Amino acid sequence: DPAPLVVDIPNRSEAATGSRWAIRLPAWARRKPLILHEVAHSLSIDGDENRCVHDDYNYHGPLYVALVMDLYSMFLGTSRDHMRERADYFGVTVAQG
């Protein structure tokens, strides 16, 4: 599959979004954590349905959480153990794998 297109959004009040086909970023969202947040969405979306897979179509479900944790660990140096501890503490389900 091709990588999603990165789209500049000139409207400052618009939200950043990530899908299988495009990551849309207004200027305020061009920071590593937010970019990685949208990349995680693009990786967790089913190309046929434009919905997250493996988590009952919950947009911030277990698959998304696992992906964003992996991205934050790889690109921001955030401790996976710390993120998992916080997820457990707050009752956030993280996909295993």
Salt bridges, closest charged atoms under 4 A:
ASP1 OD2 - ARG20 NH2 2.10
ASP8 OD1 - ARG30 NH2 1.86
GLU14 OE2 - ARG24 NH2 2.50
GLU38 OE2 - HIS37 NE2 3.99
GLU49 OE1 - ARG51 NH2 2.74
ASP70 OD1 - ARG80 NE 3.09
